[in-house]
Amino acid sequence: MRTAIIEDEIPAARLLEKMLRELRPEWEITLLPGNIKESVEWFSENPHPDLLFLDIRLSDGDSFRFLEQARPQSTVIFTTAYDEYAVRAFSVNSIDYLLKPVSPERLAAAIDKYERLHATAPREEYVETLLKALGTGNRHYRNRFLITCANRFISLPVDDIAYFYSRNKITFAVTSRRDEFAIDLPLDKLTEQLDPARFFRANRQVILSIQCIERIEPYFQGKAVVHVNPPFDERICISKERMPAFRQWLDY
């Protein structure tokens, strides 16, 4: 039994691998890079695994692009940080999903479901079913936020937001007019809800809108510093590992 994991975050990938080895020690498990480019290359050069654990949002795009390019002959179990998105898009044709952080009990249930329903190789139309479920017609990105402000509510359009940042476990949205609002969602869940053509997760603290970027400067060790408008009170640094995805996003 051959299994592969494609997960954007290394700690999450290693934790999932550890739980899989405890639940199914006889399985052959391969940990792949959490990006589209290298994972597609691996699938083009190696036998496809029987089962694939696939993160919805990868470092250089979403899993739709990976499926479109790699055409994996594997049964897929998706992982996601956003439950409503998963329920809407992936509860079709016995496609399963795991909410992060993944619990051993939920993982065991997903494996049991796979062994009951997908013991044989997926049919040829299986990938087409996945692509249809992930297609743009089914992907609805957030357009606005309802903000509680004193004794009233404010509808904040996503178009007005320059960037999001997290501080002391609170998420804030900063508008192009320099207004700032608390948002009742962590950055991980926001990343799933925002249009990836317009927003980019720069690091663990900041999500950038394409419209807020004023200039980009090279930094040491292959990194870059992004200057935004309105200004942010800390340095926004793009890591060397995130730079390929950042460049691709800017050139989208």
C-alpha positions as CSV (number, residue, x, y, z in Angstrom):
1,M,0.0,0.0,0.0
2,R,1.6,3.2,-1.2
3,T,0.7,6.6,0.3
4,A,1.9,10.1,-0.3
5,I,1.4,13.4,1.6
6,I,1.5,16.8,0.0
7,E,1.2,19.4,2.7
8,D,2.2,23.1,2.7
9,E,3.4,23.2,6.3
10,I,6.3,20.9,7.3
11,P,5.2,20.4,10.9
12,A,1.7,19.4,9.8
13,A,3.1,17.1,7.2
14,R,5.4,15.4,9.7
15,L,2.6,15.0,12.3
16,L,0.3,13.5,9.7
17,E,3.1,11.1,8.6
18,K,3.7,10.1,12.3
19,M,0.0,9.4,12.9
20,L,-0.2,7.4,9.6
21,R,2.7,5.2,10.6
22,E,1.1,4.5,14.0
23,L,-2.2,3.6,12.4
24,R,-0.8,1.7,9.4
25,P,2.8,0.7,10.1
26,E,2.8,-1.6,7.0
27,W,2.1,1.3,4.6
28,E,4.8,2.8,2.4
29,I,4.6,6.6,3.1
30,T,6.2,9.3,1.0
31,L,6.4,12.9,2.1
32,L,6.4,15.2,-0.9
33,P,7.2,18.9,-1.2
34,G,4.2,21.2,-0.3
35,N,4.2,22.9,-3.7
36,I,2.7,22.2,-7.1
37,K,5.9,22.4,-9.2
38,E,7.9,19.7,-7.4
39,S,5.0,17.5,-6.7
40,V,3.9,17.4,-10.3
41,E,7.5,16.6,-11.3
42,W,7.5,13.7,-8.8
43,F,4.2,12.3,-10.1
44,S,5.6,12.5,-13.7
45,E,8.7,10.4,-12.7
46,N,7.3,7.9,-10.2
47,P,4.5,5.3,-9.9
48,H,1.4,7.0,-8.5
49,P,0.5,6.2,-4.9
50,D,-2.7,4.4,-4.0
51,L,-3.7,7.1,-1.6
52,L,-2.8,10.8,-1.6
53,F,-3.3,13.2,1.3
54,L,-3.5,16.6,-0.4
55,D,-3.5,20.0,1.2
56,I,-6.1,22.3,-0.4
57,R,-3.8,25.3,-0.4
58,L,-0.2,24.7,-1.4
59,S,2.7,27.2,-1.2
60,D,2.5,28.1,-4.9
61,G,-1.2,27.7,-5.6
62,D,-4.2,25.5,-4.8
63,S,-4.7,21.8,-5.3
64,F,-6.9,22.4,-8.4
65,R,-3.8,23.3,-10.3
66,F,-1.9,20.3,-9.0
67,L,-4.7,17.9,-10.0
68,E,-5.0,19.5,-13.4
69,Q,-1.3,19.1,-14.1
70,A,-0.4,15.8,-12.3
71,R,-3.6,13.8,-13.0
72,P,-2.9,11.5,-10.1
73,Q,-4.2,8.0,-10.4
74,S,-4.7,8.0,-6.6
75,T,-7.6,8.2,-4.3
76,V,-7.4,11.7,-2.6
77,I,-8.1,12.7,0.9
78,F,-8.0,16.5,1.3
79,T,-6.7,18.4,4.3
80,T,-8.0,21.9,5.0
81,A,-8.2,24.5,7.8
82,Y,-11.7,25.7,6.7
83,D,-14.6,23.4,7.3
84,E,-17.3,25.1,5.3
85,Y,-15.2,25.2,2.2
86,A,-14.4,21.5,2.6
87,V,-18.0,20.5,3.2
88,R,-19.2,22.3,0.2
89,A,-16.5,21.3,-2.3
90,F,-15.4,17.8,-1.2
91,S,-18.3,15.8,0.2
92,V,-19.1,14.4,-3.1
93,N,-18.7,10.9,-4.5
94,S,-17.1,9.6,-1.3
95,I,-14.3,12.2,-1.5
96,D,-13.1,12.7,2.1
97,Y,-11.4,15.6,3.8
98,L,-9.6,16.2,7.1
99,L,-9.8,19.4,9.1
100,K,-6.6,20.8,10.5
101,P,-5.3,20.2,13.1
102,V,-6.0,16.5,12.2
103,S,-7.0,14.3,15.1
104,P,-6.0,10.6,15.2
105,E,-9.6,9.6,15.5
106,R,-10.7,11.5,12.4
107,L,-7.7,10.2,10.4
108,A,-8.5,6.6,11.4
109,A,-12.1,7.2,10.2
110,A,-10.9,8.5,6.9
111,I,-8.6,5.5,6.4
112,D,-11.4,3.1,7.3
113,K,-13.6,4.8,4.7
114,Y,-10.9,4.6,2.1
115,E,-10.4,0.9,2.8
116,R,-14.1,0.2,2.5
117,L,-14.9,2.3,-0.6
118,H,-11.6,2.7,-2.6
119,A,-9.7,-0.6,-2.1
120,T,-9.3,-0.8,-5.9
121,A,-7.7,1.7,-8.2
122,P,-9.8,4.8,-8.9
123,R,-11.8,4.8,-12.1
124,E,-10.5,7.0,-15.0
125,E,-13.2,9.6,-14.3
126,Y,-12.2,10.0,-10.7
127,V,-9.7,12.9,-11.3
128,E,-12.4,14.6,-13.5
129,T,-14.8,14.4,-10.6
130,L,-12.2,16.0,-8.3
131,L,-11.5,18.8,-10.9
132,K,-15.2,19.4,-11.2
133,A,-15.6,19.7,-7.5
134,L,-12.7,22.1,-7.3
135,G,-13.6,24.0,-10.4
136,T,-14.0,27.8,-10.4
137,G,-17.8,27.4,-10.6
138,N,-17.8,25.9,-7.1
139,R,-15.2,28.1,-5.5
140,H,-16.8,31.2,-3.9
141,Y,-14.3,33.5,-2.2
142,R,-15.3,35.9,0.5
143,N,-16.6,39.3,-0.7
144,R,-17.2,41.1,2.7
145,F,-16.9,40.9,6.4
146,L,-19.5,41.8,9.0
147,I,-17.8,43.9,11.6
148,T,-19.1,44.6,15.1
149,C,-18.3,48.2,16.0
150,A,-19.6,49.6,19.3
151,N,-23.4,49.5,19.0
152,R,-23.5,49.0,15.3
153,F,-22.5,46.6,12.5
154,I,-20.3,47.5,9.5
155,S,-20.1,45.6,6.2
156,L,-16.5,45.7,5.2
157,P,-15.9,44.9,1.5
158,V,-12.9,42.8,0.8
159,D,-12.0,45.2,-2.0
160,D,-11.2,47.9,0.6
161,I,-8.7,45.7,2.6
162,A,-5.0,46.4,2.0
163,Y,-3.7,43.6,4.3
164,F,-4.5,41.4,7.3
165,Y,-2.1,40.8,10.2
166,S,-2.2,38.8,13.4
167,R,-1.0,40.0,16.8
168,N,-1.5,38.4,20.2
169,K,-3.8,35.8,18.5
170,I,-6.1,38.6,17.2
171,T,-6.5,39.1,13.4
172,F,-6.9,42.7,12.1
173,A,-7.9,44.0,8.7
174,V,-6.3,47.3,7.5
175,T,-8.1,49.2,4.8
176,S,-6.6,51.5,2.2
177,R,-7.9,54.4,4.2
178,R,-5.9,53.2,7.2
179,D,-9.0,52.0,9.2
180,E,-8.4,49.0,11.2
181,F,-10.9,46.3,12.3
182,A,-10.7,43.1,14.3
183,I,-11.7,40.0,12.3
184,D,-13.0,36.9,14.1
185,L,-10.9,34.5,12.0
186,P,-7.3,33.3,12.3
187,L,-5.0,33.8,9.3
188,D,-5.1,30.1,8.4
189,K,-8.8,30.2,7.8
190,L,-8.7,33.5,6.1
191,T,-6.2,32.1,3.6
192,E,-8.8,29.5,2.5
193,Q,-11.5,32.1,2.1
194,L,-9.7,34.8,0.1
195,D,-9.1,34.8,-3.6
196,P,-5.5,33.6,-4.1
197,A,-5.2,35.8,-7.2
198,R,-5.6,38.9,-5.0
199,F,-4.2,37.9,-1.6
200,F,-0.9,36.3,-0.6
201,R,0.1,34.8,2.7
202,A,3.5,36.5,3.1
203,N,4.4,34.8,6.4
204,R,2.8,33.6,9.6
205,Q,1.8,37.2,10.6
206,V,0.6,38.9,7.4
207,I,-1.7,38.4,4.4
208,L,-1.1,40.9,1.6
209,S,-3.5,42.3,-1.0
210,I,-1.9,42.9,-4.4
211,Q,-3.1,46.5,-4.3
212,C,-1.2,47.4,-1.1
213,I,2.3,46.6,-2.4
214,E,4.3,49.8,-2.9
215,R,7.8,48.3,-3.5
216,I,9.9,45.2,-2.9
217,E,13.5,45.1,-1.9
218,P,16.0,42.3,-1.9
219,Y,17.0,41.1,1.6
220,F,19.8,38.8,2.8
221,Q,19.9,35.0,2.1
222,G,17.5,35.2,-0.8
223,K,14.7,36.9,1.1
224,A,12.7,40.0,0.2
225,V,11.2,42.9,2.2
226,V,7.8,44.2,1.1
227,H,6.8,47.8,1.7
228,V,3.0,48.4,1.8
229,N,0.6,51.3,1.7
230,P,-0.7,52.0,4.3
231,P,2.6,51.3,6.1
232,F,2.9,48.4,8.5
233,D,4.7,48.9,11.7
234,E,6.9,45.8,11.3
235,R,9.1,44.5,8.5
236,I,7.2,42.3,6.2
237,C,9.7,39.6,5.1
238,I,9.2,37.0,2.4
239,S,11.4,33.9,3.1
240,K,13.6,32.3,0.5
241,E,11.3,29.3,0.4
242,R,8.2,31.5,-0.3
243,M,9.9,33.7,-2.9
244,P,9.1,31.4,-6.0
245,A,5.4,31.4,-5.0
246,F,5.5,35.2,-4.4
247,R,7.0,35.9,-7.8
248,Q,4.5,33.7,-9.4
249,W,1.7,35.5,-7.6
250,L,3.0,38.9,-8.7
251,D,3.1,37.7,-12.3
252,Y,-0.3,36.0,-12.3
